[in-house]
Amino acid sequence: MDFDPSPGQARALAVARDVLGVALPSFPPGGEPFARAAHAALEARGLFAPESLLSSALVVTELAAASPPLAVVALSGSLFARGGGPDGRIGSVVLAERGAFTVESRGGALVLGGRAPSIPLLPLASELLIRAESSDGAVLVRAPFDPKAQGLHAGDGPVLDGLSLGALPWGALVADGVAIADGAIERGSVEELEDAKNVLIAAIAAGVARRAFTLAVAGLEGGARSQSVEFSAADMAVDVDAAALSTNRAAWACDRGGSHAIETASAKLFAGAAATRVAHRALGIAADSSDASELRRCYLDAQFLELFGGGEREQENRIASALLEES
């Protein structure tokens, strides 16, 4: 997408490219060492809290086009910073599907229950921000992450064999009657954080789509190609541009204030599906190229991103609720 970024957005993009060119090549290949190095590099350069959500989306897309795992670290850190997380600490924002976690009163005490199967960086987290449903509506529960706390169980995350996102440590969280203090509950910022989550996941998907498209087109340059291949390349170009546009429009709307469930859920829904289509077409026209294994990873990453943070039904429900002004 051709546009003139604001000075702040241009600075954020320049810093992101610096991370890709200078820091990324020195990171360990994967696992907790990679995640810690990525978090430190992004946090030190101020990329968790740029001037706007649009700046964050642009940065995340730029990172995802080169390294999807790095983009997920940026997403996690950006959401944690937006939720008031302290600088320099690794935290996890658990924004699972609605109803996955609940807060209720038992015997005069507040308790948390629920489960989430795929949380990035959970094994490294020192604090959790968990979206939960209560009798007063959605709330955000802030709590130190202590796997030894009574009723709190942390397990292995999803098996991501073949995905580039498998380079990160993921975890699963189960809360079974965990006692929480009343002061740990926050209201009023849940929907805004939900919007930001959808925008940044859409930004990762837009970057994965661009990555797959770039690899496929590079394999076509200079060689003979059929008209059907050219049509596929054109369709991919449309999806790549549309995914970026829908994501950036949703981010821009959020920066203007208020909740924008329709725009952000639509961006997440569309960008994830577009990334899957682009990666699938890229595999179809470049399956025999030297980049075939990387294209397969793009395809698997895109499919995972469609489900991560709430799949198609979750986003459609959110859009429908906003359209019909339901709570």
Secondary structure as UniProt FT lines:
FT   HELIX           7..18
FT   HELIX           19..23
FT   HELIX           24..26
FT   HELIX           31..44
FT   TURN            45..48
FT   HELIX           53..66
FT   HELIX           68..82
FT   TURN            83..84
FT   TURN            87..88
FT   STRAND          91..94
FT   TURN            98..99
FT   STRAND          101..106
FT   TURN            107..108
FT   STRAND          109..120
FT   HELIX           122..124
FT   STRAND          127..134
FT   TURN            135..136
FT   STRAND          137..144
FT   TURN            147..148
FT   TURN            150..151
FT   STRAND          152..156
FT   TURN            161..162
FT   HELIX           164..167
FT   STRAND          170..180
FT   HELIX           182..184
FT   STRAND          185..186
FT   HELIX           190..220
FT   TURN            221..222
FT   HELIX           227..255
FT   HELIX           261..286
FT   TURN            287..288
FT   TURN            290..291
FT   HELIX           292..307
FT   TURN            308..309
FT   HELIX           312..323
FT   TURN            324..325
//
